Each structure stands twice: as C-alpha cells, then as structure tokens.
Amino acid sequence: MKVLELPGLEDPRRADVHEWLQAHPRPSGRELAEAGLVAPHWPKPYGLEADPVHQLMIDEELRAAGVSRPVNPIGIGWAGPTILYAGNEDQKQRYLLPLLAGEELWCQLFSEPGSGSDLANLSTRAVRDGDDYVINGQKVWTSLAHFSKFGILLARTNPDVPKHLGVSYFICPMDTPGIEVRPIIEMTGAHTFNEVFFDDARIPAANLVGEEGRGWELAKVTLGNERISLSGEGALWGRGPTADDLVDVVRRGGGLSDPVSRQRLADVWIEGKLLGLIRLRTVMARLRGQQPGAEASVRKALADDHGQHIMGLAKELAGTEGLLVESGPFGDTTGGWGGGFLFAPALTVGGGTSEIQRNIIAERVLGLPHDVDVEQGKAWAQARRTAEVAG
Ligand SMILES: Cc1cc2nc3c(=O)[nH]c(=O)nc-3n(C[C@H](O)[C@H](O)[C@H](O)COP(=O)(O)OP(=O)(O)OC[C@H]3O[C@@H](n4cnc5c(N)ncnc54)[C@H](O)[C@@H]3O)c2cc1C
C-alpha cells in the first residue's frame, strides 16, 4: 500500500540526493556521513536539517539505489542525538562523524541489576579525582559492549541528593583499564548482551556530557529520540517477518482448515493493519510539525505484543517441524521464524517494559495518577526547583 505521494525529481532536494548517488554509486559510510545522508534530520554539518518530507525522499532514493546506511544503532540513534543536544564543541567534533560513518560502534551503559525500569535508582558511582572520574559498579544487558569503542554511561556523582538529581552522563571509552565485559549468551544462542564491570576505571572529566548532576535529563533525551521512518513493519522491533509474511506462507502452503488457527491468523493480520495505521498517523503528525507524544507508547505496547503473537502463531503452525529451530509453518525456513520466536519474549522487556508503557499511557493519555510514592515525588520536585533557583 502506497501511503504517501512524495515529490519527485522536480523537487531540488530529491534531485540533489539522486545526483549525489549517481556520482557515488557505492558510497562508504564516511562518504554518506560527510554528505549528511546518515541522519539527515540532524543540523549541519552532520546532517541536512531535513524536514520529514525531505527525510522520506532521501530514504526512498537510498533504497532505490540499493545503498544501506552504516549500522550503529546506539551510536546513531541515541548517543549522537544526546551529544548534539548537550555535548560541547570538542565532543561533537571528536565523536559525531566516526559514529555516523559506523567506524566507531557505541553501546548503552544504563541498566543495572537493581535498576532497569526504575533507572534513576542506579548505583554505579563516579567520583571526581583531579582530571578524571573514577567509576565503580556494574551494568547489565549491555547490547554490543563487546564490539563497542564507546559507551554512553549513566553513573551517580552525588548520592546525597534525590536520586534523579545525582546522576551524570559520560562518554566511556570501552578500552579503559578497569572495565571488564563479560558475555551473556541468550536462549537464541547468540551473544548480543553483556555484563560490564567497573573497577576503579578512570575516565577523563572531559568526557562528562552536559553538567554534573544533570544526567537524568539527558537520559530522557537519549531514550526519547526517534527518527521519522515509514519502514520498520517487521515483528521484531521493525526487523524480521510481518503479519503479511505469515499470511503469505499460509497461503502458499494451501491455507488452514482448523477454524481456531484461521481466527488467530485473521486477528494477527488485523493487528498488523492497525499498527500500520498508527504508524501512519505518527508520520502524518510529524509532517504537520507535531512532536511524538505518548502515542509512541501506545504503538510500542501494541507492536511488542503483536511481534509475540506473530512468532507464537508461526511456531504453532509449524507443528512438530517447529522443533527444528529455523522451521516455520509448512516447513518454511526462509522467514527467520525460529530465531524470531526465541527472541520475541525480549520485545516486551527491552526499551521500556509493557507495564511501563501502560503506566505512561495511563498517566499521560488517560490522566490517571502517577505511579510513585507521592511524598517522594514532592521531594524530588522540590529539590529540582531548589537546584534550578540555585543554578
Ligand atoms: C533486547 C534487549 C536489549 C537491551 N539492551 C540494553 C542496552 O543496550 N543497555 C541497557 O542499559 N539496557 C538494555 N536492556 C535492558 C532493558 O532496558 C531493561 O531490561 C528494561 O528497562 C527492564 O528493566 P529490568 O530488566 O531491570 O526489569 P525490572 O525493571 O526489574 O522489571 C521487572 C518486572 O517488573 C515490572 N515493573 C517494574 N516497574 C514497574 C512499575 N512501576 N509498574 C508496573 N510494573 C513494573 C516490569 O514491567 C517487569 O515485568 C535491554 C533489554 C533487552 C530485552
């Protein structure tokens, strides 16, 4: 379904990228980054200050030319926007281009064994010592830490103020002595996650992003950053098979005779269509200049359940052949059904759990009361006001 008619080559913005791609048919990550095509919505010189229509035209041109952007999800998606927002000029110049070019991978050192949903509860400490901060503590579920050159690190610089006010945001070189990365092997058999231990790891004070103690605000910038996109209908956070793919496999296999399975397949297909409409609504709002709000949580809550429904049904329809890891319905081995099924439980945990999404919807969409101890909330608000007046 073609949802948007974008301007053609008569639009000079599309013509520019079209010509550039003709001159650079196989661009390197560095060339794409220097041309501003990796994150075109970023300000110049790193992006093109592209509005949503311009971004979508660039996406179309890249797709038509068979050109993929560098893969550096945490760097480009989260670290970069936060450095743009609060980093100083030296930090921007040092980190942004290699990050966009995919030359230096990044990871996110936020979650800890005792603080995931309640991230502000984190206990990893950063203590200033001369020109360094000395880091001690432990992070967990750190995707890609074993490949990463840098990590965005949240650590507590002041334990004596309300928890949201004592956190700072750092750029952490992952080869710093005193950092140990230990693998966590997932039930898919893959190694994506790690535990990361800090034992008197010294990182330069120049790697503090923004002001000491204001890291919580930056963490929210990091987590709230989402680039406009029409793609990403796959069941696994935008990747992987879609409900339509599952229906296609069933159709090719001759259909289903069992009424319960037929009903479930129809339900999954309807969910997919509803999600498509929600995604389109979000894009339309961005085209009108509106920022994404709590509807992102509605979409995430539905999409994560939907991913599990697709993968669960596919595995069930595979019958006994489903015991073979890659096999899907009718023996299909091309859809990534096996790995997807094993990964799907992670959907409702990573990036904010289903319950947390529902809390956000309850508070910001339905206007229900906040889910924290009221006294604690008041103390936090009071401390923040005091800090703002003092600062
Ligand atoms: C695929 C994947 C990749 C990840 N990558 C990274 C990464 O790169 N870096 C990183 O720092 N972290 C990463 N994480 C960790 C992720 O951010 C946390 O798992 C997530 O925030 C939940 O925290 P937790 O696991 O500590 O669970 P908890 O917060 O302990 O939650 C346990 C259960 O309690 C529920 N719960 C908690 N609080 C509430 C509440 N207030 N109301 C109702 N229910 C509640 C939760 O929904 C959940 O069901 C990743 C996780 C996944 C699955």
The ligand as a Gaussian input file, in Angstrom:
#p B3LYP/6-31G(d) Opt

LIG

0 1
 C       16.804000      -6.988000      23.804000
 C       17.201000      -6.081000      24.926000
 C       18.256000      -5.198000      24.757000
 C       18.657000      -4.386000      25.832000
 N       19.741000      -3.562000      25.643000
 C       20.150000      -2.767000      26.663000
 C       21.314000      -1.929000      26.492000
 O       21.983000      -1.938000      25.457000
 N       21.681000      -1.142000      27.523000
 C       20.975000      -1.097000      28.700000
 O       21.356000      -0.314000      29.565000
 N       19.885000      -1.902000      28.904000
 C       19.474000      -2.737000      27.909000
 N       18.389000      -3.583000      28.092000
 C       17.760000      -3.631000      29.419000
 C       16.366000      -3.030000      29.453000
 O       16.401000      -1.643000      29.329000
 C       15.740000      -3.477000      30.800000
 O       15.621000      -4.876000      30.750000
 C       14.373000      -2.863000      30.996000
 O       14.473000      -1.481000      31.226000
 C       13.650000      -3.506000      32.193000
 O       14.449000      -3.491000      33.337000
 P       14.706000      -4.821000      34.190000
 O       15.128000      -5.904000      33.249000
 O       15.637000      -4.456000      35.299000
 O       13.308000      -5.232000      34.773000
 P       12.573000      -4.597000      36.055000
 O       12.551000      -3.120000      35.930000
 O       13.178000      -5.193000      37.288000
 O       11.115000      -5.142000      35.871000
 C       10.722000      -6.459000      36.267000
 C        9.228000      -6.561000      36.041000
 O        8.523000      -5.624000      36.887000
 C        7.700000      -4.784000      36.104000
 N        7.684000      -3.425000      36.665000
 C        8.747000      -2.681000      37.052000
 N        8.358000      -1.462000      37.482000
 C        7.002000      -1.433000      37.365000
 C        6.003000      -0.446000      37.666000
 N        6.340000       0.755000      38.133000
 N        4.713000      -0.765000      37.407000
 C        4.374000      -1.986000      36.914000
 N        5.275000      -2.959000      36.638000
 C        6.567000      -2.694000      36.856000
 C        8.331000      -4.797000      34.719000
 O        7.400000      -4.470000      33.710000
 C        8.832000      -6.221000      34.597000
 O        7.791000      -7.062000      34.196000
 C       17.954000      -4.421000      27.072000
 C       16.901000      -5.323000      27.232000
 C       16.519000      -6.144000      26.190000
 C       15.393000      -7.111000      26.394000

